[in-house]
Amino acid sequence: GILGHNGAGKSCLMRILSGAMVPSSGEIFLDGQKIEIASPTAAREHGIETIYQNLALANHLDAPANLFLGREIKTRFGNLDEKRMYKEAKEVLQRLNPNFKNLRDAVAQMSGGQRQVIAIARAIHFNVRALIMDEPTAALGPSETAMVGDLVQKLRDKGIGIFLVSHDMHDVFKLCDRVMVMNNGRNVGSHRIGDVTQDDILSLIIKGSLPDGWRARNAAA
């Protein structure tokens, strides 16, 4: 979980990891190996996918077209293989949400939860190793928020590394194993969820440091 006030640097960091911004300094390691991410294409080649807050979906296209946008499957004659794309889209979408039936509708006609499922499916269908989720529940109602939370847990259980960028501390404490707080472009604290309280994290967000006299919640007495 990545937390911090507006302007703390969360989105900037995610743009760097997704290849949309080139860092001025620092190093990036994936599975212990130093890597360079000079473009979104390079990020995808490393198995890093991003779900942006606005989802970056084409509203006039249906679910299969959005899932394969830019990575369309073609027949041996060079034509779009729409039958295969529909089949694969149906499999991955209904694996995430068994009630997803209206694949042929334009995305503009779908609910916020269905749109979020399409964005997640597009990310995980292409051998994702690390998934960046930027405020995935910001525009959703309670039931859709709960559904996305369930999806996050399923992906985590499959071994996919997830960066959950959020303003909702409750979501982070419910879904995440670790939390990092950013303040003025810096990492001011990275802790296991079991070692900190929400008040501890609030202190990091507001003043950039833990409360005076802090000790890990699970530390021996």
Secondary structure, DSSP 8 states (H G I E B T S, - for coil): -EE--TTSSHHHHHHHHTTSS--SS--EEETTEEE---SHHHHHHTTEEEE-TTTT--TTS-HHHHHTTTS--B-TTSSB-HHHHHHHHHHHHHHH-TT---TTS-GGGS-HHHHHHHHHHHHHTT--SEEEEESTTTT--HHHHHHHHHHHHHHHHTT-EEEEE-S-HHHHHHH-SEEEEEETTEEEEEEEGGG--HHHHHHHHHHSS--TT---TTS--
